[in-house]
Amino acid sequence: MKKVLIFGGTGQVGTHLVRKLTKNNYRVTVITRNIHEKGHKIKIMGNAGYIDLVEASIFEEKKIRNLFENADICINLIGILFEKKKGSNFSNIHSVFPSLLARLSKEYKLSNFIHLSALGIDRASDSKYANSKLEGEKKILKYFPLATILRPSIVYSSSDNFTCNFMTLLNRLPFFPLYYYGKTKFTPIHCSDLTDIIYYVISKKLYPNIVECVGPEVFTFKEILEKLLELIGKKRFLIPLPLPFANISASIFELLPEPLITRDQIKLLKYDNVITGKYKTNSDIGSPSKRFFYDEVKKYCYMWKEGGQFSTSKYIDKEIK
Ligand SMILES: NC(=O)c1ccc[n+]([C@@H]2O[C@H](COP(=O)([O-])OP(=O)(O)OC[C@H]3O[C@@H](n4cnc5c(N)ncnc54)[C@H](OP(=O)(O)O)[C@@H]3O)[C@@H](O)[C@H]2O)c1
């Protein structure tokens, strides 16, 4: 049974991946900063004996080093969208820590190191997030040249911070701001399609280097919002927000512990999040995305609709006794 170390395994991609790997006979060790908060969620993702949980921070090198002694594959899913104080900054998370994992993977002769980066980072040269992700990729390939770097477009699922947050906001606000007139293009990929790609790379023992991971459709930001509004059965004003106002509102959000949007994210939104043509895509390596945005969100959007669970076809036209 192959042993896989997963850093960031408690997040959206991580929980889907733990399920996928354990179902296919991989034994996983998930490293989290808070075993009490996240442990119960991960423990039920696989059969008994398939999942180990270890509490460690990215700064505990000795503890992390010990984990590599018994591992075959390392997967890094740790990522942040905004910086916090005390070491949780873009450089530490996206560059320094991944380079440590790449060095350890090399030193302990692991068969693969898979790292989650992000699509469009080489275009967005004015964004701190994008630069730190790019810097991390370079360091990883320096220390572990056979590493697989996956660059996903925006990832969605019933446990995301994207469609779920937007449906909440669209539900509550009478209008919604459009950054850059809502013209930025995205290729949203369903979380299960992304974990299928990771599993495919591991199980087929592929070393495709950098892969751009995209869903089967291209939508503008405005089209995504329109689809979500249609799915939750709401009508809202979508209003273009001039850039200076967008930046002022983002600088106010940045004062919150979990900002809805930051000035750095507004910079990222300027660039289309679509394939560049410079790298292989998930289709090129043989793992095309199979899930379509509208059909997938339809499966979980009902909680944002009038009537909640009773708005689904299961209940419509049926009397509840
Ligand atoms: N979601 C997207 O739309 C998207 C798009 C492009 C790229 N990506 C990349 O894909 C990867 C996985 O994304 P995701 O959506 O699964 O992310 P996520 O749900 O935010 O989870 C990331 C995990 O990282 C860990 N983490 C966060 N801050 C940390 C810190 N300061 N120190 C140590 N660990 C920390 C957390 O684990 P613990 O709390 O358990 O420690 C968390 O479970 C990330 O690298 C992300 O940048 C995601």
The ligand as an ORCA input file, in Angstrom:
! r2SCAN-3c Opt
* xyz 0 1
  N      -9.833     26.773     -4.382
  C      -9.479     27.346     -5.514
  O     -10.317     27.929     -6.229
  C      -8.034     27.286     -5.983
  C      -7.695     27.836     -7.227
  C      -6.380     27.792     -7.635
  C      -5.422     27.211     -6.836
  N      -5.774     26.681     -5.627
  C      -4.729     26.085     -4.777
  O      -5.067     24.737     -4.473
  C      -4.620     24.412     -3.160
  C      -5.772     23.795     -2.372
  O      -6.862     24.699     -2.376
  P      -8.100     24.535     -1.387
  O      -9.237     25.246     -2.015
  O      -8.254     23.126     -0.972
  O      -7.602     25.402     -0.158
  P      -8.282     25.542      1.296
  O      -9.605     24.887      1.332
  O      -8.186     26.965      1.662
  O      -7.325     24.642      2.195
  C      -5.974     24.876      2.323
  C      -5.416     24.175      3.533
  O      -4.190     24.841      3.823
  C      -3.961     24.835      5.206
  N      -3.467     26.166      5.606
  C      -4.047     27.366      5.406
  N      -3.295     28.344      5.941
  C      -2.201     27.711      6.481
  C      -1.067     28.161      7.190
  N      -0.900     29.454      7.479
  N      -0.167     27.248      7.621
  C      -0.350     25.927      7.359
  N      -1.415     25.448      6.709
  C      -2.323     26.323      6.269
  C      -5.272     24.541      5.930
  O      -5.074     23.356      6.717
  P      -5.190     23.330      8.330
  O      -6.115     24.433      8.743
  O      -5.729     21.964      8.606
  O      -3.806     23.490      8.842
  C      -6.279     24.313      4.793
  O      -7.004     23.147      4.989
  C      -4.040     25.697     -2.574
  O      -2.652     25.710     -2.735
  C      -4.645     26.791     -3.424
  O      -3.822     27.937     -3.512
  C      -7.069     26.695     -5.179
*
